[in-house]
Amino acid sequence: MENSETCRLFVEKSGIETLLKLLLQPSIVQSSEGMSIALHSAMVFKGLTQHHSAPLARAFCSSLRDHLKKALTGFGANSGSFLLDPRTKPDGEIFSSLFLVEFLLFLAASKDNRWVTALLTEFGNGSKDVLEDIGHVHREVLWHIALLEDAKLEIEIEEDGTGSGSELQQSELNANETEEQRFNSFRQFLDPLLRRRTSGWSIESQVFDLINLYRDLGRATGFPQRLSTVGPSSRFRSIHQSHHSETSDATGATSKKEYDKQRSYYTSCCDMVRSLSFHIMHLFQELGKAMLLPSRRRDDTVNVSPSSKVVAGTFASISLDHMNFGGHACPPGSEVSISSKCRYFHKVIDFIDGILLDRPDSCNPILVNCLYGHGVVQSVLTTFEATSQLLFAVNRAPASPMETDDWNVKQDDKEDADHSWIYGPLASYGKLMDHLVTSSFILSPFTKHLLAQPLANGASPFPRDAETFVKVLQSMVLKAVLPVWTHPQLTDCSNDFISTVISIIGHVYSGVEVKNVSSNSNARITGPPQMNQLFQPLWRWVFPGQGQKRL
């Protein structure tokens, strides 16, 4: 691959297609015996992204299309089933396709601009259907992850009682934070390989190959921890181990071997769907950044390519489809669990916020434009309003004066754990809304013209200029947040949620900052005067005695 002439012949003779067929053999994708082939073939794939991005992108999308169709057919045939139910054996046909999709997205995980731009062009031209199918698979995966989180709690409660269930919920919260950090870490992109590690395979023996393979990712901080991460999946495996210890004496060595095999496959499936959701978000993030590449190279305005418009519009359609999804009743005909819905929306909002942020301190204006135009922003706010009212409905009643302080503290801790299924989503809603009302995140001298007119056909009327656009966003968010802000039970909510609501109100009150391209001075369009009259007394109400100092 280091010889340009050899590479050219390899591409012309359909070598890329042959390489992908080899890589996607089940014996290579899912077994430890295929580790060496997978590793070195993946290195060849990465090498081709440098100078043969366009043909590689076409072959990649063609291969991905077939496996996505198979996965979606499996999801459709099993609609209403919980595919990750620990009490049943995973469907090998569906998960076989999902393993292949995950491995393809793992191969595509690169920050090379030429490769990502080639993918953007391909998705915007002949492979739009592939991007749409990725969105459909992502929706189903997020739903089953939400069901899995609910199932873990139910099993823990059955095994150890409600007290341990609360502990599991707290462990789940901590693990979720760890997995968010894990997204940008070195080990995340190694998952398809490391899941197949065996005692006979040494990472150290091929560490230089691994580092070379992932040199373009540049974030290696969390890699060693992958082998020792303890989270919900580890706790869940312990339940199976406990069950096994009770039955192994009766079933004998044969049953033990079969049970261990099934448990290993089930654990691998659970890890895979989480990894798949991360890889899809990573792909969407990199495609979003590729839309703005001109602004990274020179100080002029960004011109949106036709491919970028198509892909951004597809992102918005996928997000709206995610928001409109009501879940599958398991079993069919039963009522969909509210906690499962909330967990699902938690993941959807995190996904939307993740692809929306171009950098930690700025939003992608192209995606902001399309998400607004397609009605995604309004859908998010409507769902937030319903979820926030649900929070006040499930919040505990005031404690009796007869109860001791110590008992109250324990009850508060228990309630926080039991209601994590709603506290988590609300925190994500708040974070996304805070980004939408922060003008400095949205307005840039070189990209604000992208908010002056719709980039894709949508149902929402479009504001006349960028500053008005931000003010419209702020008014929409304010309308959704004010009922929460003025609710008498707001002080019973978590400190993080209260802080987020305060931050949103503060950013709305600050108005819209307009950066002048021709000078260093900044002009500010402030909020209406009556906001100050509303803001000060409410702040003093939430933080007695600190209102003047904070303002």
C-alpha positions as CSV (number, residue, x, y, z in Angstrom):
1,M,0.0,0.0,0.0
2,E,3.0,2.3,0.2
3,N,3.5,2.1,-3.5
4,S,1.2,4.5,-5.4
5,E,1.2,2.3,-8.6
6,T,0.3,-0.8,-6.6
7,C,-2.5,1.1,-4.9
8,R,-3.9,2.3,-8.2
9,L,-3.9,-1.2,-9.7
10,F,-5.5,-2.5,-6.5
11,V,-8.4,0.0,-6.8
12,E,-8.9,-0.5,-10.5
13,K,-9.0,-4.3,-10.2
14,S,-11.9,-4.1,-7.6
15,G,-9.5,-4.8,-4.8
16,I,-11.5,-2.6,-2.4
17,E,-14.6,-4.6,-2.9
18,T,-12.7,-7.9,-2.4
19,L,-11.1,-6.5,0.8
20,L,-14.5,-5.6,2.2
21,K,-15.8,-9.1,1.5
22,L,-12.9,-10.6,3.3
23,L,-13.2,-8.2,6.2
24,L,-16.9,-8.9,6.7
25,Q,-16.7,-12.7,6.9
26,P,-18.3,-13.8,10.2
27,S,-15.2,-15.7,11.2
28,I,-13.2,-12.4,11.0
29,V,-15.7,-10.0,12.4
30,Q,-16.8,-12.0,15.5
31,S,-14.1,-14.5,16.4
32,S,-10.7,-14.1,18.1
33,E,-9.1,-16.4,15.4
34,G,-9.7,-13.6,12.8
35,M,-8.1,-11.0,14.9
36,S,-4.8,-10.7,12.9
37,I,-6.6,-10.6,9.6
38,A,-9.0,-8.0,10.8
39,L,-6.2,-5.8,12.2
40,H,-4.0,-5.8,9.2
41,S,-6.9,-5.6,6.7
42,A,-8.2,-2.6,8.6
43,M,-4.8,-1.0,8.3
44,V,-5.0,-1.4,4.5
45,F,-8.5,0.2,4.6
46,K,-7.1,3.1,6.6
47,G,-4.3,3.5,4.1
48,L,-6.6,3.7,1.2
49,T,-8.5,6.7,2.8
50,Q,-5.5,8.9,2.1
51,H,-5.4,8.8,-1.8
52,H,-8.4,6.8,-2.9
53,S,-11.2,8.2,-0.8
54,A,-13.9,8.5,-3.6
55,P,-13.8,4.8,-4.8
56,L,-13.4,3.6,-1.2
57,A,-16.5,5.7,-0.2
58,R,-18.6,4.2,-3.0
59,A,-17.5,0.6,-2.1
60,F,-18.1,1.3,1.6
61,C,-21.6,2.6,1.1
62,S,-22.5,-0.3,-1.3
63,S,-21.4,-2.8,1.3
64,L,-23.0,-1.0,4.2
65,R,-26.3,-0.8,2.2
66,D,-26.7,-4.5,2.0
67,H,-26.1,-5.2,5.7
68,L,-28.3,-2.3,6.8
69,K,-31.2,-3.8,4.8
70,K,-30.7,-7.2,6.4
71,A,-30.6,-5.6,9.9
72,L,-33.8,-3.6,9.2
73,T,-35.6,-6.6,7.9
74,G,-34.7,-8.4,11.1
75,F,-36.0,-5.5,13.2
76,G,-39.2,-5.4,11.2
77,A,-39.8,-9.2,11.6
78,N,-39.2,-8.9,15.4
79,S,-41.1,-5.7,16.0
80,G,-42.4,-5.8,19.6
81,S,-39.7,-8.1,20.8
82,F,-37.0,-7.2,23.3
83,L,-33.9,-8.4,21.4
84,L,-31.6,-8.0,24.4
85,D,-33.9,-9.7,26.9
86,P,-31.5,-11.6,29.3
87,R,-34.1,-14.3,29.7
88,T,-34.0,-15.3,26.0
89,K,-31.2,-16.2,23.5
90,P,-30.3,-13.3,21.2
91,D,-31.4,-13.6,17.6
92,G,-28.3,-14.6,15.7
93,E,-29.5,-13.4,12.3
94,I,-30.2,-9.8,13.4
95,F,-27.1,-9.5,15.5
96,S,-24.9,-11.0,12.8
97,S,-25.9,-8.1,10.5
98,L,-25.5,-5.5,13.3
99,F,-22.0,-6.8,14.0
100,L,-21.1,-6.3,10.4
101,V,-22.6,-2.7,10.3
102,E,-20.7,-1.9,13.5
103,F,-17.4,-3.1,12.1
104,L,-17.9,-1.1,8.9
105,L,-18.5,2.1,10.9
106,F,-15.5,1.2,13.0
107,L,-13.4,1.1,9.8
108,A,-14.9,4.5,8.7
109,A,-13.9,6.2,12.0
110,S,-11.3,8.6,10.7
111,K,-10.6,12.3,11.0
112,D,-8.9,12.5,7.7
113,N,-10.6,15.4,5.8
114,R,-10.3,13.8,2.4
115,W,-12.0,10.6,3.5
116,V,-14.8,12.3,5.5
117,T,-15.4,14.8,2.6
118,A,-15.6,11.8,0.2
119,L,-18.2,10.2,2.4
120,L,-20.1,13.4,2.6
121,T,-20.2,13.7,-1.2
122,E,-21.3,10.0,-1.5
123,F,-24.1,10.3,1.1
124,G,-25.3,13.5,-0.6
125,N,-25.4,12.0,-4.1
126,G,-26.0,8.3,-4.7
127,S,-26.1,6.9,-1.2
128,K,-28.6,9.0,0.6
129,D,-30.7,5.9,1.3
130,V,-27.7,4.4,3.1
131,L,-27.6,7.4,5.5
132,E,-31.4,7.1,6.0
133,D,-31.1,3.4,6.9
134,I,-28.3,4.2,9.3
135,G,-30.8,6.5,11.0
136,H,-33.4,3.8,11.2
137,V,-31.0,1.3,12.7
138,H,-29.8,3.9,15.2
139,R,-33.4,4.5,16.3
140,E,-34.0,0.8,16.9
141,V,-30.7,0.4,18.7
142,L,-31.4,3.3,21.0
143,W,-34.8,1.9,21.8
144,H,-33.4,-1.5,22.7
145,I,-30.6,0.0,24.9
146,A,-33.4,1.9,26.8
147,L,-35.3,-1.4,27.3
148,L,-32.0,-3.0,28.4
149,E,-31.5,-0.4,31.1
150,D,-35.0,-0.9,32.4
151,A,-34.6,-4.7,32.4
152,K,-31.4,-4.5,34.4
153,L,-33.2,-2.6,37.2
154,E,-36.1,-5.1,37.2
155,I,-33.8,-8.1,37.5
156,E,-31.8,-6.5,40.2
157,I,-34.9,-5.7,42.2
158,E,-36.1,-9.3,41.8
159,E,-32.8,-10.7,42.9
160,D,-31.9,-8.4,45.8
161,G,-34.9,-6.2,46.6
162,T,-35.6,-2.5,46.0
163,G,-32.6,-1.3,48.0
164,S,-30.1,-2.9,45.6
165,G,-32.2,-1.6,42.7
166,S,-31.5,1.9,43.9
167,E,-27.8,1.2,44.2
168,L,-27.9,-0.1,40.6
169,Q,-29.6,3.1,39.4
170,Q,-26.8,5.2,41.0
171,S,-24.2,2.9,39.5
172,E,-26.0,3.4,36.1
173,L,-25.7,7.2,36.4
174,N,-22.0,7.0,37.1
175,A,-21.5,4.5,34.3
176,N,-23.4,6.7,31.9
177,E,-20.9,9.6,32.6
178,T,-18.0,7.2,32.1
179,E,-19.4,6.1,28.7
180,E,-19.9,9.7,27.6
181,Q,-16.2,10.3,28.3
182,R,-15.4,7.0,26.6
183,F,-16.9,8.2,23.3
184,N,-13.8,10.3,22.4
185,S,-11.3,7.9,23.9
186,F,-8.9,5.5,22.2
187,R,-10.5,2.4,23.5
188,Q,-13.9,3.2,22.0
189,F,-12.7,2.7,18.5
190,L,-11.0,-0.5,19.5
191,D,-14.2,-2.2,20.7
192,P,-14.8,-4.5,17.8
193,L,-11.3,-5.8,18.2
194,L,-10.9,-5.9,21.9
195,R,-14.2,-7.7,22.5
196,R,-12.7,-10.7,20.8
197,R,-9.6,-10.8,22.9
198,T,-8.5,-14.2,24.3
199,S,-5.8,-15.2,26.8
200,G,-3.7,-16.3,23.8
201,W,-3.8,-12.9,22.1
202,S,-1.4,-10.2,23.4
203,I,-2.2,-6.6,22.9
204,E,1.4,-5.8,23.7
205,S,2.7,-7.9,20.8
206,Q,0.9,-5.7,18.3
207,V,0.7,-2.4,20.2
208,F,2.6,-0.5,17.5
209,D,0.3,-1.7,14.8
210,L,-2.7,-0.6,16.9
211,I,-1.2,2.8,17.5
212,N,-0.4,3.2,13.8
213,L,-4.0,2.1,12.9
214,Y,-5.6,4.8,15.2
215,R,-3.0,7.5,14.8
216,D,-5.5,9.8,13.2
217,L,-7.9,9.6,16.2
218,G,-5.4,11.2,18.5
219,R,-7.1,10.5,21.8
220,A,-5.5,7.6,23.6
221,T,-6.1,8.5,27.2
222,G,-8.7,5.9,28.2
223,F,-7.3,2.9,26.5
224,P,-6.0,0.7,29.4
225,Q,-9.2,1.2,31.3
226,R,-11.2,-0.7,28.7
227,L,-10.0,-4.0,30.2
228,S,-11.1,-3.1,33.7
229,T,-14.2,-0.9,33.3
230,V,-16.9,-1.8,35.9
231,G,-20.3,-0.6,35.1
232,P,-23.9,-1.8,34.6
233,S,-22.9,-4.4,32.1
234,S,-20.4,-5.9,34.7
235,R,-23.1,-5.9,37.4
236,F,-25.5,-7.5,34.9
237,R,-23.0,-10.3,34.1
238,S,-22.7,-11.0,37.8
239,I,-26.4,-11.9,37.9
240,H,-25.8,-14.5,35.2
241,Q,-22.8,-15.8,37.1
242,S,-24.9,-16.1,40.3
243,H,-27.6,-18.0,38.3
244,H,-24.9,-20.2,36.9
245,S,-23.4,-21.0,40.3
246,E,-26.9,-22.3,41.4
247,T,-27.4,-24.6,38.5
248,S,-24.0,-25.8,37.4
249,D,-24.0,-28.7,39.9
250,A,-27.2,-30.1,38.4
251,T,-26.5,-29.6,34.8
252,G,-22.9,-30.7,34.6
253,A,-19.9,-29.7,32.5
254,T,-21.7,-29.8,29.2
255,S,-24.4,-27.4,30.3
256,K,-21.8,-25.2,31.9
257,K,-19.9,-24.9,28.6
258,E,-23.1,-24.1,26.7
259,Y,-24.2,-21.6,29.3
260,D,-20.9,-19.8,29.3
261,K,-21.0,-19.7,25.5
262,Q,-24.5,-18.1,25.5
263,R,-23.6,-15.7,28.3
264,S,-20.5,-14.6,26.4
265,Y,-22.5,-14.0,23.2
266,Y,-25.2,-12.1,25.0
267,T,-22.6,-9.9,26.7
268,S,-20.9,-9.3,23.3
269,C,-24.3,-8.3,21.8
270,C,-25.0,-5.8,24.6
271,D,-21.5,-4.3,24.2
272,M,-21.9,-4.2,20.4
273,V,-25.2,-2.2,20.3
274,R,-23.7,0.4,22.7
275,S,-20.6,0.7,20.5
276,L,-22.7,0.9,17.4
277,S,-24.7,3.8,18.8
278,F,-21.4,5.6,19.5
279,H,-19.9,4.9,16.1
280,I,-23.1,6.3,14.4
281,M,-22.9,9.5,16.4
282,H,-19.2,9.8,15.6
283,L,-19.8,9.4,11.9
284,F,-22.6,12.1,12.0
285,Q,-20.3,14.4,14.0
286,E,-17.5,14.1,11.5
287,L,-19.8,14.6,8.5
288,G,-21.1,17.7,10.2
289,K,-17.6,19.1,10.6
290,A,-16.9,18.4,7.0
291,M,-19.7,20.7,6.0
292,L,-17.8,23.6,7.5
293,L,-14.3,22.8,6.3
294,P,-13.9,26.0,4.2
295,S,-14.1,28.1,7.3
296,R,-11.2,26.2,8.8
297,R,-8.9,27.0,5.9
298,R,-9.5,30.7,5.2
299,D,-11.2,33.7,6.6
300,D,-14.2,34.0,4.3
301,T,-17.8,33.0,4.3
302,V,-18.8,29.4,4.1
303,N,-20.6,28.3,1.0
304,V,-22.7,25.2,1.6
305,S,-22.3,22.5,-1.1
306,P,-25.3,20.6,-2.5
307,S,-24.1,17.5,-0.8
308,S,-23.9,19.2,2.6
309,K,-27.5,20.5,2.1
310,V,-28.7,17.0,1.3
311,V,-26.9,15.4,4.3
312,A,-27.9,18.1,6.7
313,G,-31.5,17.7,5.6
314,T,-31.2,14.0,6.1
315,F,-29.8,14.5,9.6
316,A,-32.9,16.6,10.4
317,S,-35.3,14.1,9.0
318,I,-33.6,11.3,11.0
319,S,-33.7,13.4,14.2
320,L,-37.4,14.2,13.7
321,D,-38.1,10.5,13.1
322,H,-36.3,9.7,16.4
323,M,-38.4,12.3,18.2
324,N,-41.7,11.0,16.7
325,F,-40.9,7.3,17.5
326,G,-43.2,6.0,20.2
327,G,-41.5,2.7,20.9
328,H,-42.5,-0.9,20.5
329,A,-44.7,-2.5,23.1
330,C,-43.1,-5.6,24.5
331,P,-45.1,-7.9,24.3
332,P,-47.3,-6.5,21.5
333,G,-50.6,-5.1,22.7
334,S,-49.2,-4.1,26.1
335,E,-48.5,-0.5,27.3
336,V,-45.1,1.0,26.5
337,S,-43.3,1.8,29.7
338,I,-43.0,5.5,30.5
339,S,-39.5,5.0,32.0
340,S,-38.4,3.2,28.8
341,K,-39.7,6.1,26.7
342,C,-37.9,8.6,28.9
343,R,-34.6,6.7,28.7
344,Y,-35.0,6.5,24.9
345,F,-35.6,10.3,24.6
346,H,-32.6,10.9,26.9
347,K,-30.4,9.1,24.3
348,V,-32.1,10.9,21.4
349,I,-31.5,14.3,22.9
350,D,-27.9,13.5,23.6
351,F,-27.5,12.4,20.0
352,I,-29.1,15.6,18.6
353,D,-26.9,17.8,20.9
354,G,-23.9,15.7,20.0
355,I,-24.2,16.3,16.3
356,L,-25.3,19.9,16.7
357,L,-22.1,21.0,18.5
358,D,-19.4,21.7,15.9
359,R,-16.9,22.4,18.7
360,P,-17.3,22.5,22.5
361,D,-18.2,26.2,22.3
362,S,-20.1,26.5,19.0
363,C,-23.0,24.9,17.1
364,N,-23.0,23.9,13.5
365,P,-25.1,26.6,11.8
366,I,-26.1,24.4,8.9
367,L,-27.6,21.8,11.2
368,V,-29.2,24.5,13.4
369,N,-30.9,25.8,10.2
370,C,-32.1,22.4,9.1
371,L,-33.2,21.2,12.6
372,Y,-35.3,24.4,13.0
373,G,-36.7,24.2,9.5
374,H,-37.8,20.6,9.8
375,G,-39.5,21.2,13.1
376,V,-37.1,19.2,15.2
377,V,-36.5,22.1,17.7
378,Q,-40.3,22.5,18.2
379,S,-40.6,18.7,18.7
380,V,-37.8,18.7,21.3
381,L,-39.5,21.6,23.2
382,T,-42.9,19.9,23.1
383,T,-41.5,16.7,24.5
384,F,-39.6,18.6,27.2
385,E,-42.8,20.3,28.3
386,A,-44.5,16.9,28.7
387,T,-41.5,15.4,30.5
388,S,-41.2,18.3,32.9
389,Q,-44.8,18.0,33.9
390,L,-44.2,14.3,34.5
391,L,-41.4,15.1,36.8
392,F,-43.6,17.2,39.0
393,A,-46.2,14.4,39.0
394,V,-43.7,11.8,40.3
395,N,-41.9,14.1,42.7
396,R,-42.5,13.0,46.3
397,A,-45.0,14.7,48.6
398,P,-43.7,16.9,51.4
399,A,-42.3,14.9,54.3
400,S,-44.3,14.5,57.5
401,P,-43.0,16.6,60.5
402,M,-42.9,13.3,62.4
403,E,-40.1,11.9,60.2
404,T,-36.5,12.3,61.4
405,D,-33.9,14.2,59.5
406,D,-31.9,11.1,58.9
407,W,-34.9,9.3,57.4
408,N,-35.5,12.3,55.1
409,V,-31.9,12.2,53.9
410,K,-32.2,8.5,53.1
411,Q,-35.5,9.0,51.3
412,D,-34.0,11.9,49.3
413,D,-31.2,9.6,48.1
414,K,-33.6,6.8,47.3
415,E,-35.9,9.2,45.3
416,D,-32.9,10.5,43.3
417,A,-31.9,7.0,42.3
418,D,-35.5,5.8,41.6
419,H,-36.2,8.8,39.4
420,S,-33.0,8.8,37.5
421,W,-35.0,7.7,34.4
422,I,-36.5,11.2,34.4
423,Y,-33.8,13.3,35.9
424,G,-31.3,12.2,33.2
425,P,-33.5,13.1,30.3
426,L,-34.4,16.5,31.7
427,A,-30.7,17.3,32.2
428,S,-30.1,16.5,28.6
429,Y,-33.0,18.6,27.4
430,G,-31.7,21.5,29.5
431,K,-28.2,21.2,28.1
432,L,-29.5,21.2,24.5
433,M,-31.8,24.1,25.1
434,D,-29.0,26.1,26.8
435,H,-26.9,25.6,23.7
436,L,-29.8,26.8,21.5
437,V,-30.3,30.1,23.4
438,T,-26.6,30.9,23.7
439,S,-26.0,33.4,20.9
440,S,-22.2,33.1,21.0
441,F,-22.6,29.3,20.2
442,I,-24.7,30.0,17.1
443,L,-23.6,33.3,15.6
444,S,-20.2,33.6,13.9
445,P,-19.0,36.4,11.5
446,F,-18.3,33.8,8.8
447,T,-21.4,31.6,9.1
448,K,-24.3,33.7,10.3
449,H,-25.5,34.2,6.7
450,L,-26.4,30.5,6.9
451,L,-29.2,31.4,9.3
452,A,-30.7,34.0,7.0
453,Q,-32.6,31.6,4.8
454,P,-33.7,28.0,4.9
455,L,-31.2,25.5,3.5
456,A,-33.8,22.7,3.1
457,N,-37.5,22.5,2.5
458,G,-39.2,22.5,5.9
459,A,-42.5,23.2,7.6
460,S,-41.4,26.0,10.0
461,P,-41.5,29.7,8.8
462,F,-38.0,31.1,8.6
463,P,-36.9,34.4,10.3
464,R,-35.5,37.3,8.1
465,D,-31.9,37.4,9.5
466,A,-29.5,35.6,11.8
467,E,-30.1,37.8,14.8
468,T,-33.8,37.4,14.5
469,F,-33.3,33.7,14.1
470,V,-31.6,33.5,17.5
471,K,-34.2,35.7,19.1
472,V,-36.9,33.3,17.8
473,L,-35.0,30.3,19.2
474,Q,-34.7,32.1,22.6
475,S,-38.4,33.0,22.6
476,M,-39.4,29.4,21.8
477,V,-37.2,28.0,24.6
478,L,-38.3,30.6,27.0
479,K,-42.0,29.7,26.4
480,A,-41.2,26.0,27.2
481,V,-39.0,26.8,30.3
482,L,-41.1,29.5,32.0
483,P,-43.8,27.1,33.3
484,V,-41.0,25.1,34.9
485,W,-39.2,28.2,36.2
486,T,-42.4,29.5,37.9
487,H,-43.5,26.1,39.2
488,P,-43.6,25.9,43.0
489,Q,-42.0,22.5,43.0
490,L,-38.9,23.6,41.1
491,T,-36.9,23.8,44.3
492,D,-37.6,20.1,44.9
493,C,-35.7,19.2,41.7
494,S,-32.0,18.3,41.4
495,N,-29.5,21.1,41.7
496,D,-28.1,20.4,38.3
497,F,-31.6,20.8,36.7
498,I,-32.2,24.1,38.6
499,S,-28.8,25.4,37.5
500,T,-29.5,24.5,33.9
501,V,-32.9,26.3,34.0
502,I,-31.2,29.4,35.5
503,S,-28.5,29.3,32.8
504,I,-31.2,29.2,30.1
505,I,-33.1,32.2,31.6
506,G,-29.8,34.1,32.0
507,H,-28.8,33.6,28.3
508,V,-32.3,34.6,27.1
509,Y,-32.1,37.8,29.3
510,S,-28.6,38.6,27.9
511,G,-30.1,38.9,24.4
512,V,-28.2,38.4,21.2
513,E,-24.6,39.3,20.7
514,V,-23.8,40.5,17.2
515,K,-20.1,40.3,16.2
516,N,-19.0,43.0,13.8
517,V,-16.8,41.5,11.1
518,S,-15.2,44.9,10.2
519,S,-14.1,45.8,13.7
520,N,-13.4,44.4,17.1
521,S,-16.4,46.1,18.7
522,N,-19.5,44.1,19.6
523,A,-23.0,45.3,19.5
524,R,-25.6,43.7,21.8
525,I,-29.4,43.5,21.3
526,T,-30.6,43.2,24.9
527,G,-33.7,41.4,26.1
528,P,-36.9,43.3,26.9
529,P,-36.8,45.6,30.0
530,Q,-39.6,43.6,31.7
531,M,-37.3,40.5,31.8
532,N,-35.2,42.2,34.5
533,Q,-38.3,42.7,36.6
534,L,-39.2,39.0,36.3
535,F,-35.6,37.7,36.6
536,Q,-34.5,39.3,39.9
537,P,-37.4,38.2,42.2
538,L,-37.4,34.7,40.8
539,W,-33.7,34.3,41.2
540,R,-34.0,35.5,44.8
541,W,-36.8,33.0,45.3
542,V,-34.6,30.1,44.2
543,F,-31.5,31.4,46.0
544,P,-32.7,33.4,49.0
545,G,-30.2,36.2,50.0
546,Q,-28.0,35.6,47.0
547,G,-30.0,37.2,44.2
548,Q,-28.3,40.6,44.2
549,K,-24.8,39.1,44.4
550,R,-25.4,36.7,41.5
551,L,-26.9,39.3,39.2
